[in-house]
């Protein structure tokens, strides 16, 4: 059993863990293991690095966070609640996996504000993350000007062994390396467990070597459940590499803190059970009742509200100066933010008739895209 006196950071990390444990237990359904093991890396990322405004989840230059291992979604819901998003309340946490709740069994961006992309099918989230990083690189190249870095956000992804088993992740990450997406940082929750059991059953490759072959910068944090400074230093080092994406392999114990189910697939896809929840509380020195977050921890997390408001305010001031100095680019950027098309854009489209000469659909598509390129500079 750990000492009853915990540091504030330990208190915050265990708040994430026990919100996940209690929510899955109440629902009698879900995946407590990943949130329990990945809570330290997620805490370091959200507390020290992630730039976001909880009161405006759509701020355009926010950092993007993607939980590719979407089955562990209570990790994300806990963080959304703790950092002050209006979309997830404590009551929503208690309604985890219930019909029409704000906290479905996998993250859905059309249900829960603050969720960037819908994830769940393994590998999909990291592939989406590659797309988000491509979008950032495109917008930065198009709009940034000297002294006006309008777009400079990062895309952070947490993925697991299951994601790395999937073909879609390999294809997307190969492309990311080819493109040199330096604003993409993936934290690999290396816990050696899948739904089937140990990864020794079917997945023994050296993932780090594979990503190096893709052209990624690769690091390894060996004590991912306890060494917060090593996690922070790895993220700092990843941010310093600007010409390639980064993979940080963070070795963790799935279900960390559970005396009888940690490091096994028993904690992967089912509730711990009342006896094991109590044993885990005792083991981690957690004296609080279910769903209770210590005031000191909540106060620390909620600093994100003021911090995020200031970040967006600073960006809005930058954007105002940008529009004054580059009015045409500013007008185009504003139109894009509104999701509007320019007047008369459809007049550029070619016209075809049933009597016209036949051609391959790919050629028709190419002609349409080339015609639109002239009127849609974005």
N, C-alpha and C positions, 0 to 999 in steps of 0.2 A: 504493500500500500504506500502511495506517495504521501509526503508530508501534507498536513492539513493546510498549512500556509502556502499559497500558490502566488507566483508573481502575477502581475496584471496581465501579461501576455499569455501565460498559462491559463488564467481565468477566461480570457477571451477565446482561446483555442478550445477549451473544454466547453464553453458555451455553445460553440458551433457543433461540437460532437454530441452534446446531450439534447440539443434541439432536434438533431437528426435521429438520435436513438429514440427519443420520446415520441416523435411524429410517426416513425415507422412502427413503433410498438402499438400506438393507438390505432393506426390503420390496419395493423396485423399484415402489413404488406409493404415491400420496398427493399431498399438496399442500404443498410446502415454502415457496411464495411468501408466503402470508399470515403464517405465524409469523416469517419473516425480516423482513417489513416492519412487522408489528404488535408485535414484541417490546418496543420501548421503551414504548409506551402500556400494554401489559399489565404490564410490570415496575413502572412508576410506580403503576398502579392497585393491584396486589397488594402492593407493598412499602409504600406510603404511606397507602392509604385503605381497602382491603378489610378488613373485620372478620370473622374466621373462626377456627375452631379445628381445625387439621388432624387432631387426635386425636379429635374428635367432629364429624364432618361434618353431623350432624343437630341441632346446637345451634339452638334455634328462633329466636333473634334474630341469627343470623349474617347478614351481607350476602349477597345472592344474586348470583352471576356467571353470565351466560348467554353462551355463544359462539354467536351466531346464525349466523355464517359457519362452520358445523360442519365443513365440509370441511377447515378449517385446524386440526383438533383436536389436532395435535401441539403446538400452542401451549398448550392446556389441559393435556394430559398432562405436558408438561415442567414446567409450574408446579405441578401436583399432586405430582409426584415431588420437585421442588426444595424445596418448602415443607414437606415431611414427612408427606404423607398416606400412610397404610399401604396404600391401595388401588393405588398405582402405584409399583412399584420400578424400578430401572434395568433389571432383566431384563424387566419388562413393557414398558418403552420399546423394548427390542431386539426384542420380539415384536409390534411395531406391525403391525396389519392381518393378523395370523395367526389361524387358526381357534381359537376359544374363548379368545382372549387377553383381558386386562383393558383392552386399548387398541385397540378396533375402529376402523374407518375413519371413523366419525362418532361423536360422543359419545352414549352411551346411559346414562341414569340408572339403569337396572336392571342394568347391568353394572359400572360404575365409580363407587364412592362418591366424592363430591365433585363429580360432574356433576349439576347441578340438574335439567336437563331434557334430553331427547333432542332433538338438533338435526341438521340436514342439509338437509332441504327448505328452500330459501332463503325467508326471511321468517318461518318458523315460530318461530324463537327469539326474535325481537323481540316477536312477538305473545304468546308465553309470558311474556316479561318484563313486558309490560303486565299480564297476569293476576297475576303474582307481586306486582307493585306494587299492584294493586287489593286483593289479599289483605292486604298489609301495612297499607294504609289502613283497611280494614275492621276488622282486629284492633286497630289502634291506637285507632280511634274507640270500639270496644266496651270495651276493657280498660284503657287508660291512665287514670291518675288523677293529680291534682296531686302532684308529687314522685316519681311512680312511672311512668316511661315504659317500660313493660314491653316494648312493641314499637316499635322506632324504627330498623329496618334499611333499608338502601338496596338497590335492584336495579340492577346495572350490566350493560350489554349491549355486546358488540362485534359490530357488523354491517358488512356490506360493500356494494359496489355491487349485487351480485346480490340481496341482501335488499331493497334499496330499489326494485328493479325489480318486485317481486312485489306483487300486490294485497292479500294478507293483511297485509303490513306497513303498508300505507296505511290499511286499515280499522282495525287495532288502534291505530296511532299517532294517528289522528284521535280515537278514543275516549279515549286517554290524555290528549290535550290538552283535550278536553271535561271530563274528570274532574279535571283539574288535579293530576296525580300527581307531586307534587314530590319524591318519593323515587326516581324513575326517571331514570337517567342513561345515555344511549346514546353510545358512542364509535363514530363512523362511520369505518371504515378506507377513506378516500377515495384509492384508488390508480389509478383510471381503467382498470382491467383486469378483464375477465370471461373466462370460458372461451372465448368466441368471438374475443377480441382486445380492442382498445381500445374503451372505452365510447363513443367517437365514432361507432361503427357504429350504435348503437341507443339510447343513453341519454345525452342531453345536457341534461336539465332541471337547474334549480337546486334541488338537494335541500334546501338550507338554507331557501330561500324557501318551499318546500312545507311544511316543518315549522313555520316561523313561522306560516303560514296555519292549520296544525292547532292552534296555540296553544302551541307549544313555545318554550323559551328556546334560542337557537342561538348557538354560538361556532365559531370556526375557528382551528385550530392549523396554521400553514403548513408548519412544518418538523418533521413528526411522527417522522422517523427520528433526529433529533439533539437537538431542543430539549425536554429532559425537564422543565425548569422551566415552560415554556409549557404543557405537558400538565398538570402539577400545578396550575398557577394556574387553568386552565380547569375542572378538576374542583372545585377550591375554590369558584370562582365559581358553578358549577352547584349545589353543595350549599347555597349561600347563597340560591338561588331556591327558595322553599318552596311556591309556589302554581302551578307548572307544571313539566312534565317538561323535561329538557334534552337537546339533541343537541350533541355536540362533534364537529365535522367535523375529522378529523385526516388531513391530506394526507401520504401515505407513498409509498414506492417498493416495489412488490411485488418480492420476491426481493432485497431490499437486500443489497448486498455481493457479489452474483454479477456478475463482470465482463462476461459475455456474454449472460446471460439476465434480468437485472434489468429491470423495467419492460416486461415482455412476457408474453404468455400462455403462453410456453414454460415458465415456472416455476410456472404455476397448477396444473396437474393431472398432473405427472409428476416423477420424480426428476431431479436435476440431471445425473447422470452422473459417473463417477469423475473425469474430467478437470476438469469444472467445479467439483466439490467441492474438489479440490485448489486450483484457481484462487481459489475463494472463501476458503479458509483463508489463502492467501497474501495476498489482498487485505485481509482483516480482521485480519491479524496473529495468526491463531489457531494456536498451535503445539502444541496438544494432540491426541492421537490420538482416533479415533472413540469416542464415548460417554463420554469423560472430562470431568468437571466439575472445574474448579480448586477446590482446598480452600477458598480464601478466599471464592469465590462461593457454594459450598454452605453454608459457615458463615453467611454473610449471609442467605441464603434461609431457613435452618433456624431463625433467630430467630423466625420465625412460630409455631413450636411453643409456646415459652414465652409469647409475646405473646398467642396465641390462648387458651391455658389461663387466663391472667390475665383476659382479657376475659370468658370464660364464668364464671369464679369471681366476678367483680364482679357479673355479671348474676344469678347464683344467689343472691347476698346480697340483691340488690334484690328478687328474686322472693320470698324468705323474708319480707322485711318487708312485701311486698304481701299475701301470704297472711294474715299476722297482722292487718293493718289492714282487709283486704277479703276475709274468708273465703269468702263465697259466690262472688264473682268468681274467687278463686283456685282454688276447687274446680272450677268450670266450666272454667277454663283448663287445669287439670291433666287433667281428663277428656278434653278435646279433644286434648291432647298424647298421651294414651294411645290415641287413636283409638276410644274407646268411645262407645256411645250410652246414653242414660239408660234405666233399667229401665222397661219398659212403654210405650216410645215407640210401638210399633205399635198399641196400643189406641186411639190417636187417629185411625187411618186409617178413612175411610168404607168401608162395605160395599156392594158391588154384586152383583146376581144376574142370571142370563141373562134373567129375566123382567122385569127392571126397565125403566124408561123409557129409551129410547135418547138419547144426547147426543153432541155432538162430543168427540173425544178431548182437545182442548185444554181444554175445560171440565172434564172429569174430572181432567186434570192439575192445573188450577188449584185444584180442591177439595182434592186430595191435598196440594199444597204449602201451602195455607192451613191445613190441619189439622195438618201437621207443624210449621209455624212456631210453634205454641203450645207444643210440647214440645221443640223443638230451638232454643233461643234463639241458638245460634251462627250 
